[in-house]
Amino acid sequence: MKTVTVQLVEKTQIGTDAFGAPIYDEQLAQIDGCLVGQPSSDDIVNVQEMYGKHIAYVIGVPKGDSHNWTDTDVIVFGERFHTIGYPETGIQANIPLKWGKNVKVERYG
């Protein structure tokens, strides 16, 4: 299987503006060995009903990854996407192959 490197946007709050809104610094974390695939028809329907959003891809994240994939941006194939919902994880030892987490993303920006 062909894997790709995905860039995860990690935000760190560095202050607030004059209106009290947070100001963030963005750093890109390189996540190697990710699988990027098309969502199933069930995924498309379920996410549309739950969140009102349209899935562009499902990203398979390698086991052992400890980054925060909830409500963040991801750069895949040079385009920016936003994660939808929470990552689907399981018991890592019971999952075959190298990937232990699935993250759904929508086109963003």
N, CA, C and O atoms as CSV, one atom per row, in Angstrom:
chain,resi,resn,atom,element,x,y,z
A,1,MET,N,N,0.835,-1.171,0.000
A,1,MET,CA,C,0.000,0.000,0.000
A,1,MET,C,C,0.888,1.245,0.000
A,1,MET,O,O,1.929,1.287,0.657
A,2,LYS,N,N,0.463,2.230,-0.733
A,2,LYS,CA,C,1.188,3.496,-0.823
A,2,LYS,C,C,0.711,4.430,0.280
A,2,LYS,O,O,-0.477,4.736,0.380
A,3,THR,N,N,1.644,4.877,1.099
A,3,THR,CA,C,1.305,5.813,2.164
A,3,THR,C,C,1.805,7.211,1.807
A,3,THR,O,O,2.628,7.379,0.907
A,4,VAL,N,N,1.299,8.196,2.518
A,4,VAL,CA,C,1.694,9.589,2.276
A,4,VAL,C,C,2.046,10.255,3.608
A,4,VAL,O,O,1.712,9.757,4.683
A,5,THR,N,N,2.723,11.385,3.500
A,5,THR,CA,C,2.999,12.215,4.670
A,5,THR,C,C,1.917,13.284,4.751
A,5,THR,O,O,1.642,13.990,3.781
A,6,VAL,N,N,1.317,13.385,5.916
A,6,VAL,CA,C,0.257,14.347,6.169
A,6,VAL,C,C,0.812,15.395,7.133
A,6,VAL,O,O,1.552,15.055,8.056
A,7,GLN,N,N,0.467,16.642,6.932
A,7,GLN,CA,C,0.879,17.698,7.842
A,7,GLN,C,C,-0.291,18.062,8.744
A,7,GLN,O,O,-1.358,18.458,8.274
A,8,LEU,N,N,-0.076,17.923,10.035
A,8,LEU,CA,C,-1.090,18.249,11.028
A,8,LEU,C,C,-0.788,19.630,11.589
A,8,LEU,O,O,0.334,19.892,12.021
A,9,VAL,N,N,-1.772,20.508,11.585
A,9,VAL,CA,C,-1.589,21.870,12.091
A,9,VAL,C,C,-1.826,21.853,13.596
A,9,VAL,O,O,-2.934,21.588,14.062
A,10,GLU,N,N,-0.767,22.139,14.344
A,10,GLU,CA,C,-0.863,22.197,15.799
A,10,GLU,C,C,-0.873,23.658,16.221
A,10,GLU,O,O,0.047,24.408,15.897
A,11,LYS,N,N,-1.915,24.066,16.947
A,11,LYS,CA,C,-2.064,25.458,17.358
A,11,LYS,C,C,-1.701,25.608,18.831
A,11,LYS,O,O,-2.070,24.786,19.670
A,12,THR,N,N,-0.966,26.684,19.123
A,12,THR,CA,C,-0.612,27.031,20.488
A,12,THR,C,C,-1.042,28.472,20.727
A,12,THR,O,O,-0.661,29.372,19.979
A,13,GLN,N,N,-1.831,28.684,21.763
A,13,GLN,CA,C,-2.287,30.047,22.044
A,13,GLN,C,C,-1.121,30.868,22.573
A,13,GLN,O,O,-0.445,30.472,23.523
A,14,ILE,N,N,-0.892,32.029,21.937
A,14,ILE,CA,C,0.223,32.893,22.335
A,14,ILE,C,C,-0.246,34.210,22.926
A,14,ILE,O,O,0.577,35.045,23.300
A,15,GLY,N,N,-1.537,34.410,23.017
A,15,GLY,CA,C,-2.060,35.645,23.581
A,15,GLY,C,C,-3.496,35.869,23.161
A,15,GLY,O,O,-4.167,34.967,22.660
A,16,THR,N,N,-3.955,37.097,23.377
A,16,THR,CA,C,-5.299,37.482,22.963
A,16,THR,C,C,-5.232,38.837,22.275
A,16,THR,O,O,-4.313,39.622,22.509
A,17,ASP,N,N,-6.216,39.097,21.426
A,17,ASP,CA,C,-6.256,40.387,20.743
A,17,ASP,C,C,-7.013,41.403,21.609
A,17,ASP,O,O,-7.379,41.109,22.747
A,18,ALA,N,N,-7.238,42.586,21.063
A,18,ALA,CA,C,-7.888,43.660,21.814
A,18,ALA,C,C,-9.321,43.320,22.231
A,18,ALA,O,O,-9.847,43.910,23.175
A,19,PHE,N,N,-9.953,42.370,21.531
A,19,PHE,CA,C,-11.328,41.979,21.849
A,19,PHE,C,C,-11.397,40.735,22.732
A,19,PHE,O,O,-12.484,40.246,23.038
A,20,GLY,N,N,-10.250,40.232,23.134
A,20,GLY,CA,C,-10.211,39.050,23.993
A,20,GLY,C,C,-10.225,37.729,23.253
A,20,GLY,O,O,-10.262,36.670,23.881
A,21,ALA,N,N,-10.195,37.771,21.924
A,21,ALA,CA,C,-10.157,36.533,21.142
A,21,ALA,C,C,-8.731,35.973,21.148
A,21,ALA,O,O,-7.765,36.733,21.080
A,22,PRO,N,N,-8.604,34.659,21.228
A,22,PRO,CA,C,-7.257,34.079,21.278
A,22,PRO,C,C,-6.484,34.268,19.970
A,22,PRO,O,O,-7.057,34.275,18.881
A,23,ILE,N,N,-5.172,34.420,20.114
A,23,ILE,CA,C,-4.250,34.475,18.975
A,23,ILE,C,C,-3.404,33.205,19.039
A,23,ILE,O,O,-2.863,32.860,20.090
A,24,TYR,N,N,-3.297,32.515,17.902
A,24,TYR,CA,C,-2.592,31.241,17.869
A,24,TYR,C,C,-1.348,31.296,16.988
A,24,TYR,O,O,-1.292,32.030,16.001
A,25,ASP,N,N,-0.362,30.503,17.371
A,25,ASP,CA,C,0.801,30.248,16.537
A,25,ASP,C,C,0.612,28.842,15.980
A,25,ASP,O,O,0.274,27.918,16.720
A,26,GLU,N,N,0.827,28.679,14.684
A,26,GLU,CA,C,0.636,27.366,14.055
A,26,GLU,C,C,1.978,26.731,13.725
A,26,GLU,O,O,2.866,27.372,13.163
A,27,GLN,N,N,2.108,25.463,14.083
A,27,GLN,CA,C,3.270,24.657,13.730
A,27,GLN,C,C,2.768,23.446,12.959
A,27,GLN,O,O,1.701,22.915,13.268
A,28,LEU,N,N,3.521,23.005,11.960
A,28,LEU,CA,C,3.142,21.831,11.178
A,28,LEU,C,C,3.915,20.609,11.667
A,28,LEU,O,O,5.145,20.616,11.719
A,29,ALA,N,N,3.177,19.566,12.023
A,29,ALA,CA,C,3.784,18.299,12.416
A,29,ALA,C,C,3.685,17.339,11.233
A,29,ALA,O,O,2.601,17.142,10.684
A,30,GLN,N,N,4.792,16.750,10.845
A,30,GLN,CA,C,4.819,15.793,9.731
A,30,GLN,C,C,4.448,14.412,10.272
A,30,GLN,O,O,5.122,13.895,11.163
A,31,ILE,N,N,3.392,13.819,9.745
A,31,ILE,CA,C,2.958,12.484,10.146
A,31,ILE,C,C,3.200,11.565,8.952
A,31,ILE,O,O,2.462,11.607,7.968
A,32,ASP,N,N,4.226,10.744,9.043
A,32,ASP,CA,C,4.578,9.838,7.952
A,32,ASP,C,C,3.769,8.549,8.026
A,32,ASP,O,O,3.327,8.144,9.101
A,33,GLY,N,N,3.580,7.914,6.882
A,33,GLY,CA,C,2.959,6.598,6.822
A,33,GLY,C,C,1.454,6.581,6.939
A,33,GLY,O,O,0.889,5.576,7.371
A,34,CYS,N,N,0.783,7.660,6.570
A,34,CYS,CA,C,-0.680,7.712,6.642
A,34,CYS,C,C,-1.302,7.141,5.370
A,34,CYS,O,O,-0.744,7.270,4.281
A,35,LEU,N,N,-2.446,6.521,5.521
A,35,LEU,CA,C,-3.250,6.080,4.381
A,35,LEU,C,C,-4.345,7.117,4.160
A,35,LEU,O,O,-4.972,7.577,5.114
A,36,VAL,N,N,-4.568,7.475,2.925
A,36,VAL,CA,C,-5.632,8.423,2.606
A,36,VAL,C,C,-6.569,7.734,1.629
A,36,VAL,O,O,-6.148,7.289,0.561
A,37,GLY,N,N,-7.847,7.646,1.998
A,37,GLY,CA,C,-8.800,6.947,1.151
A,37,GLY,C,C,-10.139,7.646,1.074
A,37,GLY,O,O,-10.420,8.596,1.806
A,38,GLN,N,N,-10.950,7.148,0.171
A,38,GLN,CA,C,-12.303,7.682,0.000
A,38,GLN,C,C,-13.204,7.144,1.104
A,38,GLN,O,O,-13.046,5.997,1.522
A,39,PRO,N,N,-14.144,7.953,1.583
A,39,PRO,CA,C,-15.068,7.483,2.613
A,39,PRO,C,C,-16.074,6.494,2.035
A,39,PRO,O,O,-16.375,6.518,0.842
A,40,SER,N,N,-16.587,5.625,2.903
A,40,SER,CA,C,-17.637,4.702,2.472
A,40,SER,C,C,-18.950,5.470,2.380
A,40,SER,O,O,-19.077,6.568,2.922
A,41,SER,N,N,-19.916,4.888,1.695
A,41,SER,CA,C,-21.217,5.554,1.582
A,41,SER,C,C,-21.880,5.683,2.951
A,41,SER,O,O,-22.583,6.661,3.204
A,42,ASP,N,N,-21.667,4.706,3.840
A,42,ASP,CA,C,-22.204,4.803,5.198
A,42,ASP,C,C,-21.587,5.977,5.953
A,42,ASP,O,O,-22.293,6.705,6.652
A,43,ASP,N,N,-20.265,6.167,5.816
A,43,ASP,CA,C,-19.598,7.296,6.463
A,43,ASP,C,C,-20.167,8.617,5.976
A,43,ASP,O,O,-20.419,9.523,6.771
A,44,ILE,N,N,-20.369,8.726,4.678
A,44,ILE,CA,C,-20.890,9.966,4.097
A,44,ILE,C,C,-22.264,10.291,4.665
A,44,ILE,O,O,-22.517,11.424,5.075
A,45,VAL,N,N,-23.147,9.305,4.690
A,45,VAL,CA,C,-24.515,9.514,5.192
A,45,VAL,C,C,-24.500,9.827,6.682
A,45,VAL,O,O,-25.178,10.756,7.120
A,46,ASN,N,N,-23.739,9.069,7.472
A,46,ASN,CA,C,-23.716,9.270,8.920
A,46,ASN,C,C,-23.182,10.646,9.302
A,46,ASN,O,O,-23.762,11.318,10.155
A,47,VAL,N,N,-22.096,11.068,8.688
A,47,VAL,CA,C,-21.521,12.377,9.014
A,47,VAL,C,C,-22.432,13.507,8.535
A,47,VAL,O,O,-22.553,14.537,9.198
A,48,GLN,N,N,-23.069,13.309,7.381
A,48,GLN,CA,C,-24.001,14.325,6.876
A,48,GLN,C,C,-25.160,14.515,7.852
A,48,GLN,O,O,-25.582,15.641,8.115
A,49,GLU,N,N,-25.668,13.407,8.384
A,49,GLU,CA,C,-26.791,13.482,9.320
A,49,GLU,C,C,-26.367,14.040,10.679
A,49,GLU,O,O,-27.107,14.813,11.289
A,50,MET,N,N,-25.180,13.653,11.158
A,50,MET,CA,C,-24.744,14.067,12.495
A,50,MET,C,C,-24.206,15.494,12.534
A,50,MET,O,O,-24.525,16.257,13.446
A,51,TYR,N,N,-23.386,15.854,11.538
A,51,TYR,CA,C,-22.681,17.134,11.589
A,51,TYR,C,C,-23.070,18.106,10.478
A,51,TYR,O,O,-22.730,19.287,10.550
A,52,GLY,N,N,-23.775,17.630,9.454
A,52,GLY,CA,C,-24.111,18.477,8.320
A,52,GLY,C,C,-22.905,18.804,7.459
A,52,GLY,O,O,-22.875,19.843,6.800
A,53,LYS,N,N,-21.910,17.925,7.459
A,53,LYS,CA,C,-20.678,18.157,6.714
A,53,LYS,C,C,-20.459,17.039,5.705
A,53,LYS,O,O,-21.023,15.952,5.833
A,54,HIS,N,N,-19.634,17.318,4.698
A,54,HIS,CA,C,-19.348,16.332,3.655
A,54,HIS,C,C,-17.901,15.869,3.756
A,54,HIS,O,O,-16.975,16.676,3.674
A,55,ILE,N,N,-17.715,14.577,3.934
A,55,ILE,CA,C,-16.365,14.021,4.067
A,55,ILE,C,C,-15.659,14.037,2.715
A,55,ILE,O,O,-16.235,13.655,1.697
A,56,ALA,N,N,-14.404,14.486,2.719
A,56,ALA,CA,C,-13.581,14.424,1.516
A,56,ALA,C,C,-12.721,13.170,1.533
A,56,ALA,O,O,-12.630,12.466,0.528
A,57,TYR,N,N,-12.088,12.884,2.670
A,57,TYR,CA,C,-11.202,11.714,2.810
A,57,TYR,C,C,-11.326,11.132,4.203
A,57,TYR,O,O,-11.811,11.776,5.133
A,58,VAL,N,N,-10.872,9.891,4.317
A,58,VAL,CA,C,-10.654,9.258,5.615
A,58,VAL,C,C,-9.159,8.971,5.681
A,58,VAL,O,O,-8.595,8.354,4.777
A,59,ILE,N,N,-8.525,9.425,6.757
A,59,ILE,CA,C,-7.077,9.250,6.913
A,59,ILE,C,C,-6.821,8.160,7.946
A,59,ILE,O,O,-7.311,8.230,9.073
A,60,GLY,N,N,-6.052,7.158,7.550
A,60,GLY,CA,C,-5.608,6.117,8.467
A,60,GLY,C,C,-4.297,6.570,9.095
A,60,GLY,O,O,-3.302,6.764,8.397
A,61,VAL,N,N,-4.300,6.736,10.415
A,61,VAL,CA,C,-3.133,7.240,11.142
A,61,VAL,C,C,-2.369,6.057,11.745
A,61,VAL,O,O,-2.983,5.155,12.314
A,62,PRO,N,N,-1.041,6.051,11.627
A,62,PRO,CA,C,-0.245,4.940,12.166
A,62,PRO,C,C,-0.444,4.748,13.666
A,62,PRO,O,O,-0.695,5.701,14.404
A,63,LYS,N,N,-0.328,3.500,14.095
A,63,LYS,CA,C,-0.415,3.179,15.519
A,63,LYS,C,C,0.675,3.924,16.273
A,63,LYS,O,O,1.761,4.166,15.745
A,64,GLY,N,N,0.374,4.279,17.505
A,64,GLY,CA,C,1.352,4.942,18.351
A,64,GLY,C,C,1.372,6.454,18.216
A,64,GLY,O,O,2.071,7.125,18.974
A,65,ASP,N,N,0.622,7.007,17.271
A,65,ASP,CA,C,0.595,8.455,17.099
A,65,ASP,C,C,-0.137,9.086,18.276
A,65,ASP,O,O,-1.219,8.635,18.650
A,66,SER,N,N,0.450,10.128,18.861
A,66,SER,CA,C,-0.150,10.760,20.040
A,66,SER,C,C,-0.603,12.192,19.788
A,66,SER,O,O,-0.903,12.911,20.742
A,67,HIS,N,N,-0.661,12.624,18.540
A,67,HIS,CA,C,-1.104,13.981,18.229
A,67,HIS,C,C,-2.606,14.137,18.446
A,67,HIS,O,O,-3.352,13.158,18.429
A,68,ASN,N,N,-3.037,15.371,18.649
A,68,ASN,CA,C,-4.460,15.676,18.810
A,68,ASN,C,C,-5.075,15.881,17.429
A,68,ASN,O,O,-4.723,16.834,16.734
A,69,TRP,N,N,-5.980,15.010,17.027
A,69,TRP,CA,C,-6.622,15.059,15.715
A,69,TRP,C,C,-8.048,15.604,15.790
A,69,TRP,O,O,-8.764,15.564,14.789
A,70,THR,N,N,-8.472,16.104,16.929
A,70,THR,CA,C,-9.827,16.603,17.101
A,70,THR,C,C,-9.884,18.100,16.808
A,70,THR,O,O,-9.104,18.876,17.359
A,71,ASP,N,N,-10.814,18.502,15.934
A,71,ASP,CA,C,-11.065,19.906,15.608
A,71,ASP,C,C,-9.779,20.647,15.232
A,71,ASP,O,O,-9.436,21.671,15.823
A,72,THR,N,N,-9.085,20.107,14.245
A,72,THR,CA,C,-7.841,20.717,13.787
A,72,THR,C,C,-7.753,20.651,12.269
A,72,THR,O,O,-8.562,19.991,11.617
A,73,ASP,N,N,-6.774,21.332,11.722
A,73,ASP,CA,C,-6.570,21.335,10.276
A,73,ASP,C,C,-5.482,20.344,9.893
A,73,ASP,O,O,-4.566,20.059,10.664
A,74,VAL,N,N,-5.614,19.830,8.674
A,74,VAL,CA,C,-4.674,18.853,8.139
A,74,VAL,C,C,-4.371,19.246,6.701
A,74,VAL,O,O,-5.267,19.657,5.963
A,75,ILE,N,N,-3.123,19.122,6.306
A,75,ILE,CA,C,-2.755,19.394,4.920
A,75,ILE,C,C,-2.426,18.065,4.253
A,75,ILE,O,O,-1.500,17.358,4.651
A,76,VAL,N,N,-3.218,17.744,3.216
A,76,VAL,CA,C,-3.066,16.502,2.463
A,76,VAL,C,C,-3.008,16.861,0.988
A,76,VAL,O,O,-3.844,17.623,0.501
A,77,PHE,N,N,-2.032,16.322,0.276
A,77,PHE,CA,C,-1.872,16.590,-1.156
A,77,PHE,C,C,-1.801,18.091,-1.445
A,77,PHE,O,O,-2.244,18.544,-2.501
A,78,GLY,N,N,-1.242,18.863,-0.506
A,78,GLY,CA,C,-1.085,20.302,-0.701
A,78,GLY,C,C,-2.337,21.125,-0.456
A,78,GLY,O,O,-2.322,22.338,-0.666
A,79,GLU,N,N,-3.422,20.495,-0.017
A,79,GLU,CA,C,-4.673,21.206,0.251
A,79,GLU,C,C,-5.020,21.108,1.727
A,79,GLU,O,O,-4.668,20.138,2.397
A,80,ARG,N,N,-5.713,22.123,2.226
A,80,ARG,CA,C,-6.065,22.179,3.644
A,80,ARG,C,C,-7.446,21.570,3.876
A,80,ARG,O,O,-8.400,21.857,3.153
A,81,PHE,N,N,-7.529,20.727,4.898
A,81,PHE,CA,C,-8.767,20.064,5.297
A,81,PHE,C,C,-8.957,20.273,6.796
A,81,PHE,O,O,-8.015,20.631,7.503
A,82,HIS,N,N,-10.178,20.047,7.277
A,82,HIS,CA,C,-10.490,20.163,8.699
A,82,HIS,C,C,-11.077,18.844,9.176
A,82,HIS,O,O,-11.893,18.236,8.484
A,83,THR,N,N,-10.660,18.400,10.363
A,83,THR,CA,C,-11.163,17.128,10.871
A,83,THR,C,C,-12.619,17.259,11.296
A,83,THR,O,O,-13.072,18.331,11.696
A,84,ILE,N,N,-13.336,16.155,11.202
A,84,ILE,CA,C,-14.754,16.101,11.557
A,84,ILE,C,C,-14.914,15.113,12.704
A,84,ILE,O,O,-14.457,13.974,12.616
A,85,GLY,N,N,-15.553,15.544,13.763
A,85,GLY,CA,C,-15.819,14.648,14.886
A,85,GLY,C,C,-14.541,14.197,15.582
A,85,GLY,O,O,-13.507,14.862,15.528
A,86,TYR,N,N,-14.650,13.054,16.232
A,86,TYR,CA,C,-13.513,12.492,16.957
A,86,TYR,C,C,-12.890,11.362,16.150
A,86,TYR,O,O,-13.591,10.681,15.401
A,87,PRO,N,N,-11.593,11.153,16.289
A,87,PRO,CA,C,-10.962,10.020,15.595
A,87,PRO,C,C,-11.542,8.703,16.097
A,87,PRO,O,O,-11.877,8.562,17.273
A,88,GLU,N,N,-11.652,7.751,15.188
A,88,GLU,CA,C,-12.113,6.412,15.565
A,88,GLU,C,C,-10.881,5.591,15.924
A,88,GLU,O,O,-10.016,5.346,15.083
A,89,THR,N,N,-10.812,5.175,17.170
A,89,THR,CA,C,-9.678,4.375,17.624
A,89,THR,C,C,-10.179,3.090,18.243
A,89,THR,O,O,-11.345,2.967,18.618
A,90,GLY,N,N,-9.284,2.150,18.339
A,90,GLY,CA,C,-9.605,0.877,18.954
A,90,GLY,C,C,-8.438,0.435,19.813
A,90,GLY,O,O,-7.504,1.202,20.049
A,91,ILE,N,N,-8.491,-0.791,20.277
A,91,ILE,CA,C,-7.388,-1.348,21.045
A,91,ILE,C,C,-6.278,-1.667,20.050
A,91,ILE,O,O,-6.428,-2.547,19.203
A,92,GLN,N,N,-5.173,-0.951,20.157
A,92,GLN,CA,C,-4.102,-1.025,19.173
A,92,GLN,C,C,-3.614,-2.457,18.937
A,92,GLN,O,O,-3.338,-2.835,17.798
A,93,ALA,N,N,-3.507,-3.249,19.993
A,93,ALA,CA,C,-3.000,-4.618,19.859
A,93,ALA,C,C,-3.957,-5.522,19.076
A,93,ALA,O,O,-3.533,-6.536,18.520
A,94,ASN,N,N,-5.227,-5.167,19.031
A,94,ASN,CA,C,-6.222,-5.989,18.343
A,94,ASN,C,C,-6.465,-5.568,16.899
A,94,ASN,O,O,-7.241,-6.208,16.189
A,95,ILE,N,N,-5.813,-4.503,16.461
A,95,ILE,CA,C,-6.017,-3.994,15.111
A,95,ILE,C,C,-4.870,-4.479,14.226
A,95,ILE,O,O,-3.705,-4.224,14.532
A,96,PRO,N,N,-5.186,-5.172,13.135
A,96,PRO,CA,C,-4.111,-5.647,12.255
A,96,PRO,C,C,-3.488,-4.492,11.465
A,96,PRO,O,O,-4.041,-3.394,11.408
A,97,LEU,N,N,-2.367,-4.750,10.880
A,97,LEU,CA,C,-1.621,-3.788,10.070
A,97,LEU,C,C,-1.051,-2.656,10.911
A,97,LEU,O,O,-0.968,-2.766,12.134
A,98,LYS,N,N,-0.657,-1.562,10.252
A,98,LYS,CA,C,0.079,-0.467,10.904
A,98,LYS,C,C,-0.787,0.674,11.398
A,98,LYS,O,O,-0.292,1.533,12.129
A,99,TRP,N,N,-2.056,0.720,11.031
A,99,TRP,CA,C,-2.875,1.905,11.289
A,99,TRP,C,C,-3.896,1.616,12.371
A,99,TRP,O,O,-4.618,0.621,12.302
A,100,GLY,N,N,-3.959,2.496,13.386
A,100,GLY,CA,C,-4.839,2.246,14.515
A,100,GLY,C,C,-5.866,3.318,14.773
A,100,GLY,O,O,-6.583,3.262,15.772
A,101,LYS,N,N,-5.953,4.304,13.881
A,101,LYS,CA,C,-6.885,5.411,14.089
A,101,LYS,C,C,-7.378,5.887,12.730
A,101,LYS,O,O,-6.591,5.990,11.789
A,102,ASN,N,N,-8.674,6.178,12.614
A,102,ASN,CA,C,-9.244,6.756,11.396
A,102,ASN,C,C,-9.764,8.151,11.699
A,102,ASN,O,O,-10.473,8.369,12.682
A,103,VAL,N,N,-9.399,9.093,10.834
A,103,VAL,CA,C,-9.812,10.482,10.996
A,103,VAL,C,C,-10.533,10.919,9.723
A,103,VAL,O,O,-10.013,10.756,8.620
A,104,LYS,N,N,-11.726,11.473,9.885
A,104,LYS,CA,C,-12.488,11.972,8.738
A,104,LYS,C,C,-12.212,13.464,8.569
A,104,LYS,O,O,-12.143,14.205,9.549
A,105,VAL,N,N,-12.053,13.898,7.313
A,105,VAL,CA,C,-11.776,15.316,7.054
A,105,VAL,C,C,-12.688,15.861,5.966
A,105,VAL,O,O,-13.143,15.133,5.084
A,106,GLU,N,N,-12.943,17.176,6.056
A,106,GLU,CA,C,-13.715,17.887,5.041
A,106,GLU,C,C,-12.806,18.940,4.410
A,106,GLU,O,O,-11.855,19.404,5.038
A,107,ARG,N,N,-13.104,19.312,3.170
A,107,ARG,CA,C,-12.333,20.361,2.504
A,107,ARG,C,C,-12.545,21.663,3.267
A,107,ARG,O,O,-13.653,21.967,3.708
A,108,TYR,N,N,-11.468,22.425,3.415
A,108,TYR,CA,C,-11.504,23.610,4.274
A,108,TYR,C,C,-10.620,24.697,3.682
A,108,TYR,O,O,-9.476,24.445,3.301
A,109,GLY,N,N,-11.151,25.884,3.612
A,109,GLY,CA,C,-10.368,27.048,3.201
A,109,GLY,C,C,-9.993,27.100,1.821
A,109,GLY,O,O,-9.332,28.048,1.397
